[in-house]
């Protein structure tokens, strides 16, 4: 028997306790042995031997009557082993309970994330046995923590009232549970009252409050708590540093982040994976990507959170290619991505305007089982919208059963981005029917849609009435959309009066919106006035100089052209050539205006000449008014004929299937002529959307 007993001996049990198990059945186990054994089995989570002890207690008649300590130990054992139904049955059959009985079962329910059951059981305790068995500090801490987890602030306040009546609020873990409750549920006033009114605060108290303040964006209050911790000379632990780095990230306070990082390096706190991830995230949000990468490279232990934080740091600041390369390294090290990783990578793909890589990520996300995650779905809609496949974006949207405000905003703005105003407004109406409240981003997309449709009255209704009704104060971006709305409708003087009469500080982007409209509607006199206003705001704006020079040329004011060019020369401003690019079979082809550097430029130019010949027969006349006046007409046509976007389209016609749509990505320097020769959906101006325009061409006939 001895070898068998030794084999069955659970970790941490003394030989005396194990011998109690192998005594003959006519021996009665002593109370200290039984309780000690059950405690040992609970620590080891040894359910099998626990049931043996339970059976021995029943056989020896120690399961009923006054054997409360043994039965409490059984409840604790079953709770620690996640057998809550057994624990509940033992609890229900007790003839006599004490506060430990209730505490053991409540702790088991809490540890197994059954917070609603915790509240139900606590109500039973208060209603049935409050006079006989009053809750202790452990029970109150458990119940308050459950209220925090499920967001029951009112129940937490009721429990707070019981705590005050019992006088147990001065226990440190009760105070900490109260601080956690109020800070997690956005009642910062309540959390601060507990902190101030109850004496004695430790590092854990401040950590809980600091975390709640940062999460709820009370950044000034969080900074004050950090100063208070320093003033009281409290020891910081890893949780303190993680919260502090989160605060620096929200504030984008790089200097404070550096100071806290230096303090961390001097302390005895371990640089574990959680702390390192917080540091990387802080540096990323503070735009110090190089420091983030140094911390990442020096980290000994990296998990998916560390990798995702570094990927996000690259993606947030436009280093999309570096983000993709780092993901390849992540795959090589066999770190499995999570839903946040895919969300970051899809946004990087959207930033690169890489539809091919976006397709690959979509397939991989489905393979890994993240297809139905809300943030992945939102990022997929964003990626497809920005890379030109709006129908794929709509398909993802229709397939999502769990939508939030970001989902609606992304698809509404996506359709507006593609110039499909009717579809965007139809989705907005559908959104309102679902009782989802729009925010300021929603109305940017809606006002852009009205601009594409030229529906000024509807735009004014949204701007002046519906936004007020929804409690949204119009910002600069909404006012800029109204300027765009009036400008696209050709009501340029109204747009100018709107800008002059509205008490808001206009930026150069809003004025550029009106300037572009003046160019399109050929109101060069007003355009020159607006251009001069922009140059006063931003003297080094290349686009405004170029457009102003073109307007002078169109108005036959060649002295003005010379003046602008002299000004550009004096300010060392050079116009960058327009770029367009497209993907064919996962290879990116970049085209520059009048490009002869492509290996197949001879074939491309020949195809363009063929296309121009065909469309001239249909009545196309190239717009050459932007070209210098001292150039021959035929040469002027060559200047506008070999625009980068036309070169990209011609190459796509040569190298893709005749039924395939063509997606070209055009840089910011876009001449006004291409859409006169190739039909495309209109896209918003670069000034109103930082994403370069995606043009989707659908071929209407053979090779055209």
TIDREN-706560 format. One line per 4 residues: number of its first residue (from 1); their letters; for each residue x, y, z of C-alpha. Coordinates in steps of 0.05 Angstrom, whole numbers, m for minus. Last residue first. Layout:
BEGIN
NUM) A) X,Y,Z | ...
***
This chain:
BEGIN
704) XXXX) m230,1016,m1499 | m197,949,m1520 | m263,920,m1544 | m319,957,m1512
700) XXXX) m340,991,m1448 | m280,976,m1404 | m293,989,m1331 | m243,1037,m1300
696) XXXX) m235,1043,m1225 | m198,1104,m1202 | m167,1105,m1133 | m152,1175,m1107
692) XXXX) m93,1185,m1060 | m115,1177,m987 | m109,1241,m948 | m182,1259,m961
688) XXXX) m210,1330,m968 | m147,1361,m999 | m134,1302,m1045 | m200,1316,m1079
684) XXXX) m256,1266,m1074 | m262,1214,m1129 | m306,1214,m1191 | m322,1147,m1222
680) XXXX) m283,1139,m1286 | m290,1152,m1361 | m224,1162,m1397 | m211,1222,m1442
676) XXXX) m241,1279,m1403 | m222,1244,m1339 | m149,1252,m1356 | m150,1328,m1367
672) XXXX) m149,1362,m1299 | m77,1344,m1284 | m64,1305,m1220 | m6,1318,m1173
668) XXXX) m30,1282,m1111 | m14,1212,m1134 | m60,1168,m1174 | m75,1096,m1158
664) XXXX) m103,1057,m1217 | m153,1001,m1212 | m172,969,m1279 | m233,925,m1283
660) XXXX) m223,856,m1316 | m266,839,m1377 | m210,847,m1429 | m160,808,m1388
656) XXXX) m98,847,m1367 | m32,866,m1399 | m46,914,m1456 | m107,947,m1425
652) XXXX) m68,955,m1360 | m11,988,m1398 | m59,1038,m1430 | m90,1053,m1363
648) XXXX) m23,1066,m1330 | 0,1111,m1387 | m65,1150,m1383 | m53,1159,m1308
644) XXXX) 17,1184,m1319 | m3,1237,m1370 | 23,1222,m1439 | m32,1258,m1477
640) XXXX) m28,1322,m1437 | 42,1340,m1461 | 32,1307,m1529 | m29,1350,m1541
636) XXXX) 13,1412,m1527 | 65,1387,m1577 | 12,1385,m1631 | m12,1455,m1612
632) XXXX) 58,1485,m1615 | 87,1513,m1550 | 93,1587,m1533 | 28,1588,m1492
628) XXXX) 54,1539,m1441 | 7,1482,m1426 | m53,1491,m1379 | m100,1507,m1436
624) XXXX) m87,1441,m1470 | m153,1407,m1457 | m156,1350,m1507 | m216,1347,m1554
620) XXXX) m255,1282,m1555 | m310,1279,m1608 | m319,1205,m1621 | m267,1204,m1677
616) XXXX) m221,1235,m1626 | m235,1175,m1582 | m209,1125,m1633 | m145,1164,m1650
612) XXXX) m131,1174,m1577 | m136,1100,m1564 | m88,1082,m1620 | m39,1135,m1597
608) XXXX) m43,1108,m1526 | m30,1036,m1550 | 32,1060,m1588 | 56,1097,m1526
604) XXXX) 48,1034,m1483 | 82,990,m1535 | 143,1036,m1537 | 143,1044,m1460
600) XXXX) 151,969,m1449 | 212,971,m1404 | 184,1033,m1368 | 232,1091,m1367
596) XXXX) 201,1132,m1423 | 151,1167,m1379 | 115,1229,m1406 | 81,1235,m1338
592) XXXX) 110,1184,m1289 | 86,1112,m1284 | 96,1061,m1229 | 82,986,m1240
588) XXXX) 70,944,m1177 | 76,869,m1184 | 26,823,m1148 | m1,797,m1215
584) XXXX) m14,867,m1241 | m16,924,m1191 | m24,997,m1212 | 13,1062,m1206
580) XXXX) 5,1135,m1222 | 53,1192,m1209 | 49,1266,m1227 | 115,1302,m1232
576) XXXX) 138,1342,m1171 | 131,1417,m1179 | 192,1452,m1151 | 193,1506,m1099
572) XXXX) 260,1540,m1085 | 225,1601,m1055 | 257,1647,m1108 | 243,1598,m1163
568) XXXX) 171,1590,m1142 | 164,1666,m1139 | 194,1673,m1209 | 145,1621,m1233
564) XXXX) 87,1658,m1202 | 110,1724,m1233 | 119,1693,m1302 | 49,1664,m1300
560) XXXX) 21,1731,m1277 | 56,1765,m1336 | 23,1713,m1379 | m47,1734,m1361
556) XXXX) m82,1696,m1416 | m138,1677,m1367 | m120,1604,m1378 | m47,1620,m1365
552) XXXX) m62,1659,m1301 | m104,1600,m1279 | m47,1551,m1294 | 2,1592,m1252
548) XXXX) m48,1593,m1195 | m55,1517,m1200 | 20,1508,m1197 | 31,1555,m1139
544) XXXX) m28,1525,m1102 | m1,1454,m1112 | 69,1471,m1087 | 47,1501,m1021
540) XXXX) 108,1538,m995 | 75,1604,m975 | 21,1570,m934 | m29,1619,m903
536) XXXX) m9,1678,m947 | m4,1632,m1006 | m75,1608,m992 | m103,1679,m994
532) XXXX) m66,1692,m1060 | m98,1630,m1090 | m167,1653,m1068 | m159,1719,m1106
528) XXXX) m131,1682,m1168 | m191,1635,m1165 | m241,1692,m1162 | m213,1720,m1227
524) XXXX) m204,1650,m1257 | m276,1629,m1253 | m265,1571,m1300 | m314,1524,m1266
520) XXXX) m259,1472,m1255 | m207,1523,m1235 | m254,1560,m1188 | m273,1492,m1158
516) XXXX) m200,1476,m1145 | m192,1543,m1109 | m254,1531,m1067 | m226,1465,m1041
512) XXXX) m158,1498,m1034 | m189,1549,m986 | m214,1492,m941 | m146,1458,m942
508) XXXX) m109,1522,m925 | m142,1527,m858 | m204,1566,m838 | m210,1593,m768
504) XXXX) m285,1595,m755 | m335,1651,m747 | m372,1638,m813 | m384,1701,m855
500) XXXX) m321,1698,m898 | m325,1624,m912 | m399,1626,m928 | m388,1687,m972
496) XXXX) m335,1649,m1012 | m380,1589,m1019 | m438,1633,m1041 | m392,1665,m1093
492) XXXX) m372,1596,m1118 | m442,1568,m1128 | m419,1520,m1182 | m453,1460,m1150
488) XXXX) m385,1430,m1137 | m365,1493,m1100 | m427,1495,m1056 | m416,1424,m1033
484) XXXX) m341,1433,m1026 | m352,1494,m981 | m403,1453,m942 | m352,1397,m935
480) XXXX) m301,1448,m908 | m352,1468,m855 | m359,1395,m835 | m283,1387,m831
476) XXXX) m277,1451,m789 | m325,1424,m737 | m401,1422,m733 | m425,1410,m661
472) XXXX) m461,1344,m656 | m523,1339,m611 | m562,1294,m657 | m615,1348,m669
468) XXXX) m559,1399,m683 | m529,1352,m734 | m598,1341,m765 | m615,1415,m771
464) XXXX) m560,1460,m798 | m512,1411,m831 | m559,1355,m850 | m611,1404,m877
460) XXXX) m557,1444,m912 | m532,1382,m948 | m603,1365,m969 | m611,1435,m999
456) XXXX) m543,1432,m1034 | m556,1367,m1071 | m499,1367,m1121 | m498,1291,m1118
452) XXXX) m423,1288,m1104 | m431,1344,m1053 | m489,1309,m1019 | m444,1247,m1012
448) XXXX) m389,1290,m982 | m440,1316,m931 | m458,1244,m912 | m385,1222,m905
444) XXXX) m368,1281,m860 | m433,1269,m824 | m413,1199,m804 | m345,1224,m778
440) XXXX) m380,1274,m731 | m421,1219,m698 | m483,1180,m719 | m528,1146,m667
436) XXXX) m545,1074,m684 | m621,1068,m676 | m623,1015,m730 | m668,1060,m772
432) XXXX) m614,1114,m771 | m565,1066,m802 | m613,1050,m859 | m619,1124,m874
428) XXXX) m543,1130,m875 | m539,1069,m920 | m585,1103,m970 | m544,1166,m965
424) XXXX) m480,1129,m985 | m514,1092,m1041 | m541,1157,m1070 | m473,1191,m1064
420) XXXX) m432,1140,m1102 | m371,1185,m1112 | m321,1131,m1093 | m301,1166,m1029
416) XXXX) m375,1175,m1014 | m384,1100,m1019 | m326,1089,m972 | m350,1144,m924
412) XXXX) m415,1106,m915 | m379,1038,m910 | m329,1062,m858 | m379,1102,m817
408) XXXX) m427,1043,m812 | m374,995,m788 | m344,1047,m741 | m412,1057,m708
404) XXXX) m418,983,m693 | m439,921,m731 | m446,850,m707 | m480,809,m762
400) XXXX) m427,826,m815 | m440,793,m883 | m472,855,m912 | m411,897,m894
396) XXXX) m362,846,m924 | m402,846,m989 | m404,922,m988 | m328,925,m984
392) XXXX) m322,875,m1041 | m367,921,m1082 | m324,981,m1064 | m262,949,m1095
388) XXXX) m219,1012,m1105 | m162,1004,m1056 | m191,1052,m1005 | m259,1019,m1001
384) XXXX) m229,948,m1000 | m183,966,m942 | m235,1003,m902 | m286,947,m909
380) XXXX) m232,897,m889 | m212,939,m829 | m284,940,m804 | m290,865,m813
376) XXXX) m225,854,m774 | m251,900,m719 | m316,861,m715 | m287,791,m712
372) XXXX) m326,745,m758 | m270,728,m806 | m219,717,m752 | m214,641,m759
368) XXXX) m142,634,m780 | m161,614,m851 | m209,673,m856 | m154,721,m835
364) XXXX) m106,688,m884 | m154,698,m942 | m166,771,m924 | m92,782,m916
360) XXXX) m79,755,m986 | m134,798,m1016 | m105,859,m982 | m37,843,m1011
356) XXXX) m67,845,m1080 | m107,908,m1067 | m46,947,m1048 | m66,1019,m1038
352) XXXX) m5,1024,m992 | m47,1057,m939 | m102,1006,m949 | m51,950,m941
348) XXXX) m27,984,m877 | m99,986,m853 | m105,912,m868 | m41,900,m829
344) XXXX) m66,937,m767 | m133,900,m767 | m98,833,m779 | m53,843,m719
340) XXXX) m112,864,m676 | m149,799,m695 | m90,756,m673 | m27,736,m710
336) XXXX) 8,670,m694 | 82,679,m681 | 118,628,m725 | 185,665,m725
332) XXXX) 181,669,m801 | 110,696,m796 | 133,752,m751 | 190,767,m799
328) XXXX) 139,773,m856 | 97,818,m811 | 158,863,m803 | 163,870,m879
324) XXXX) 89,890,m882 | 97,943,m828 | 161,969,m860 | 121,978,m925
320) XXXX) 67,1016,m889 | 111,1067,m854 | 55,1118,m856 | 56,1140,m783
316) XXXX) 2,1096,m754 | 26,1035,m794 | 96,1033,m765 | 74,1040,m693
312) XXXX) 17,990,m706 | 66,938,m730 | 108,950,m667 | 48,942,m622
308) XXXX) 25,880,m661 | 93,847,m651 | 93,861,m577 | 21,836,m568
304) XXXX) 37,773,m609 | 92,754,m561 | 163,777,m552 | 211,754,m497
300) XXXX) 281,782,m498 | 262,851,m520 | 322,888,m549 | 294,891,m620
296) XXXX) 227,918,m596 | 258,971,m552 | 300,994,m610 | 240,992,m657
292) XXXX) 200,1037,m610 | 258,1085,m607 | 259,1089,m683 | 184,1099,m686
288) XXXX) 184,1162,m643 | 116,1188,m666 | 89,1193,m595 | 38,1139,m611
284) XXXX) 94,1092,m631 | 137,1109,m571 | 79,1094,m524 | 61,1029,m560
280) XXXX) 133,1004,m556 | 136,1022,m482 | 70,986,m468 | 94,924,m506
276) XXXX) 158,925,m465 | 119,927,m400 | 75,869,m421 | 133,826,m446
272) XXXX) 172,833,m382 | 223,887,m368 | 229,868,m295 | 222,923,m243
268) XXXX) 285,934,m202 | 288,1008,m219 | 340,1047,m259 | 312,1024,m326
264) XXXX) 242,1042,m304 | 264,1113,m285 | 293,1122,m354 | 228,1098,m386
260) XXXX) 189,1146,m342 | 232,1204,m365 | 229,1184,m438 | 153,1180,m435
256) XXXX) 149,1248,m402 | 190,1276,m460 | 147,1240,m512 | 80,1268,m488
252) XXXX) 30,1241,m539 | m22,1252,m484 | m54,1185,m498 | 13,1151,m506
248) XXXX) 41,1184,m443 | m19,1159,m404 | m10,1088,m431 | 64,1092,m410
244) XXXX) 41,1110,m340 | m10,1053,m337 | 44,1002,m358 | 93,1033,m308
240) XXXX) 44,1028,m251 | 26,956,m269 | 101,937,m270 | 110,963,m199
236) XXXX) 123,1032,m171 | 143,1042,m99 | 107,1101,m67 | 146,1164,m53
232) XXXX) 84,1203,m32 | 102,1261,m79 | 114,1212,m136 | 47,1179,m126
228) XXXX) 14,1248,m123 | 48,1268,m189 | 19,1206,m222 | m49,1221,m193
224) XXXX) m45,1291,m222 | m27,1264,m291 | m88,1218,m287 | m133,1277,m271
220) XXXX) m106,1314,m332 | m116,1252,m375 | m188,1236,m358 | m193,1194,m422
216) XXXX) m237,1139,m394 | m182,1087,m401 | m130,1135,m373 | m172,1151,m311
212) XXXX) m190,1078,m299 | m117,1056,m303 | m94,1111,m256 | m148,1094,m206
208) XXXX) m129,1020,m206 | m55,1035,m203 | m65,1085,m146 | m100,1034,m103
204) XXXX) m50,980,m120 | 8,1025,m99 | m22,1033,m30 | m73,1082,m3
200) XXXX) m89,1091,71 | m145,1136,94 | m215,1132,64 | m245,1199,45
196) XXXX) m194,1220,m8 | m189,1156,m49 | m262,1140,m40 | m282,1210,m63
192) XXXX) m234,1204,m123 | m267,1140,m145 | m337,1170,m139 | m316,1231,m179
188) XXXX) m286,1186,m232 | m351,1149,m243 | m329,1121,m310 | m347,1048,m295
184) XXXX) m275,1024,m289 | m257,1082,m242 | m318,1071,m197 | m310,996,m188
180) XXXX) m234,996,m184 | m235,1048,m129 | m287,1008,m91 | m246,944,m99
176) XXXX) m184,980,m74 | m221,1005,m13 | m245,935,2 | m174,909,m9
172) XXXX) m146,959,41 | m196,947,96 | m222,1015,119 | m289,1005,84
168) XXXX) m307,950,133 | m349,996,177 | m411,952,167 | m455,1011,148
164) XXXX) m403,1038,99 | m396,970,67 | m471,961,60 | m475,1029,25
160) XXXX) m418,1009,m22 | m458,946,m39 | m515,992,m61 | m465,1033,m101
156) XXXX) m440,970,m135 | m511,950,m152 | m520,1018,m186 | m454,1012,m223
152) XXXX) m468,944,m253 | m415,943,m308 | m406,867,m311 | m334,865,m287
148) XXXX) m341,923,m238 | m402,893,m204 | m362,828,m197 | m305,865,m164
144) XXXX) m353,897,m115 | m382,828,m97 | m313,798,m85 | m288,856,m43
140) XXXX) m352,854,m2 | m344,779,10 | m272,787,32 | m289,844,80
136) XXXX) m341,804,117 | m414,792,102 | m462,784,161 | m486,715,182
132) XXXX) m546,710,228 | m577,778,217 | m561,777,142 | m585,706,133
128) XXXX) m641,706,82 | m643,773,48 | m569,792,50 | m545,721,35
124) XXXX) m595,713,m22 | m573,780,m51 | m500,756,m47 | m518,693,m85
120) XXXX) m552,731,m141 | m494,780,m145 | m442,724,m150 | m485,688,m201
116) XXXX) m481,750,m246 | m406,749,m238 | m395,678,m261 | m323,691,m283
112) XXXX) m295,626,m255 | m257,662,m201 | m320,700,m182 | m362,637,m175
108) XXXX) m309,605,m132 | m300,667,m89 | m376,669,m77 | m376,595,m58
104) XXXX) m319,603,m8 | m346,669,21 | m415,640,34 | m386,581,72
100) XXXX) m335,626,107 | m391,669,134 | m422,610,170 | m471,557,148
96) XXXX) m512,504,184 | m553,449,154 | m510,449,91 | m545,415,32
92) XXXX) m545,479,m10 | m470,489,m2 | m452,418,m22 | m497,425,m83
88) XXXX) m466,492,m101 | m395,465,m97 | m414,405,m140 | m444,453,m192
84) XXXX) m384,498,m188 | m334,445,m208 | m280,495,m229 | m226,456,m190
80) XXXX) m216,516,m143 | m291,518,m131 | m294,443,m117 | m238,449,m65
76) XXXX) m267,512,m32 | m335,479,m25 | m301,418,5 | m262,462,54
72) XXXX) m328,494,75 | m355,424,87 | m296,405,131 | m302,469,172
68) XXXX) m377,463,180 | m377,394,213 | m435,411,258 | m485,363,230
64) XXXX) m472,331,163 | m411,307,124 | m375,277,184 | m417,214,183
60) XXXX) m356,169,169 | m384,145,103 | m401,217,81 | m333,244,101
56) XXXX) m298,186,65 | m337,202,1 | m314,274,3 | m243,251,16
52) XXXX) m247,207,m46 | m278,265,m85 | m219,308,m67 | m171,253,m88
48) XXXX) m199,257,m159 | m206,334,m160 | m133,348,m148 | m130,423,m158
44) XXXX) m62,424,m124 | m82,482,m80 | m150,450,m69 | m118,383,m52
40) XXXX) m76,417,2 | m136,453,31 | m174,387,32 | m117,353,68
36) XXXX) m110,407,120 | m185,406,134 | m186,331,140 | m123,326,183
32) XXXX) m145,381,231 | m214,348,240 | m188,278,256 | m205,223,207
28) XXXX) m248,168,237 | m219,97,232 | m269,42,214 | m252,54,140
24) XXXX) m180,31,149 | m129,86,143 | m104,100,73 | m128,172,67
20) XXXX) m100,195,134 | m33,168,112 | m32,222,58 | m40,277,110
16) XXXX) 17,250,153 | 61,243,92 | 55,318,80 | 20,344,18
12) XXXX) 54,396,m26 | 43,360,m92 | m9,305,m89 | 9,236,m63
8) XXXX) m22,184,m108 | 45,152,m123 | 65,152,m50 | m1,119,m31
4) XXXX) 10,65,m83 | 82,54,m58 | 56,48,14 | 0,0,0
***
